Amino acid sequence: MPTFQTLSKISGDIEKITSNILKLKDTDTNTWLEIEYTGAKHIPDLKEYLEGLVEWSKLEILRIRNKVVSDKILSKMAEDEILEDLSPIDVFVRYLDAVNITEDREELITLYKEIVNHINEEDINAQ
């Protein structure tokens, strides 16, 4: 009988997320994870921390959403602004602002622009 891949959605602060991941690790089952961090404090290495928790297990993180950071970015939008009006570069710069990235900022922006251009060129070539 075919079985489906289990998908588990975990949402909460870092303690709740950690606890749920450790419980899932104990089940020793193949599980995909979608994680939404909703805690109040900023955790700069959230992705690395979560990936470390699932290392050497049958768990695989498909998506990590940091609600704190996304809310900060969206809260800086002017009242008449909508997300669709912003370019990917605008969103990236606001992300850098939201997480207080000052070191190597210009280099990060330049590299991000190169990545976006490369993706757009590949998309045009695929057509």
C-alpha angles and dihedrals in degrees: 000000000000118000128206127229111260116238118198124190115206123188132173145067121325094269094053093045092049092049093050093048092050090050091050091048089056091058090061093212129137104259134168115215134211109189128194117188110208100166122131099237126073114246108194096191097042095131094049091046093052093044088053090054094055096041113124092014137101090252122107124191111221099174139010119194118189104202092187093060096041091049090051091052094047093044090061091061117108116248093253093046124099127193093246089062092061123085120227087254091054090052092047092051090050089050090053089050092048094054094038098242108173102145113088089354097146092047091050091051092048092049092047091052090052091052093049091048091049092051091048092049091050090049091053091047091050092060 
